[in-house]
């Protein structure tokens, strides 16, 4: 169950990084609230899952989910380039996550 909470926490990391794009120096109140709620939930779920999963593994997986998710959001919704190299690098991150899971 800890892995489920960790993955969900990684998804909320994507939420706070995406929200951060719109906070406008924390003057845009709705996006600032979305950022604060997302970061709180994300960190809370990371802490909770790290009670069972080794902290180094949990943090690496959580960060990778956030990084991959943020890159994908950028490509799908913000027109960032989806080059072959970027896709290969994302696959490299996924391979590293799988390796960490196998060694945990």
N, C-alpha and C positions, 0 to 999 in steps of 0.2 A: 504493500500500500504506500510505502514511503516513496517509491519511484513515481507513482501517480501524482503525489503531492509535489514532488520535485519538477516533474514535467509541467504541471499546472503553474507552478511558480515561475518557470521559464517563460511560459506564455504571458504571464502578467508582466514579465520583464519587457517583452515586446510591446506591451501596452504602455509601459512608462517611457520607453524610449521613443515610441511614436508620439505620445502626448507631449513629450519634451520639445518636439519640433514646433508645436503650436502655442506654447505658454507665453511667448513674447515678453521675456523678462519677468515672468510670473505676474503679468498684468492681465492676462486673459484668464479670468477666474474659472470658467467651466473646465478649460484644459488644465489649469493648475490643479484643480480638485481631482480630475481624472489622473493626473500624474501622481499626486500624493497618495490617492487610494491604491493605484496600481503598484507603486513602489513599496507601500506598506504590506500589501498582500504578498507580493513577490518575495520580499525579504523574510516575512513571517513563514512562508511555506518553505523557503530554503532552510531556515533555522530548524523548523519542525522535521523536515526530511533528513537533515544532517544528524539528528539524534540516532538514526539507524544506519544511514549510508555514511561511509567515511567522508569527512569534511572535504578533503582534496578532490575526491571524485564528485561529490555533490556539487561543489562550487564550479568545477570544470564543466559538468553537464549542464548546470543551470546557465552558466555564462554562454556556453555554446548554443543552447536553445535560443537564448536571447539574441545572440549575434546572428545566427542563421535566420531566425524569424524577422529580425530588423532588416537584414539585407533583402529578404523576400518581399517584405512590405514595401521597401523602397523601390524594388523592381516592378512590382504589380501596380502600386497606387501612385508612385511619384516619378515614374518614368526613368529610373536609374538603369544604366545599361546591364543587360543580361548576357555578358560575353561568355565565351567558352572557358576562358581562364577563371572567371568568377565562379562558374558552376563547378569546375574542377576543384577549386579551393574549398567550396562548400562541401563537396564530397569528401575532401580530406578531413574537414572538421567532423563530419559524420563518422568517418572511419575511426578517428581518435576517440569519439564518444563511445563507439561500440567496443573498442579496445579497453577503455576504462571500465565499462560495465562488465566485461568478461573477467577482468582482474579484481573486481571489487569483492 
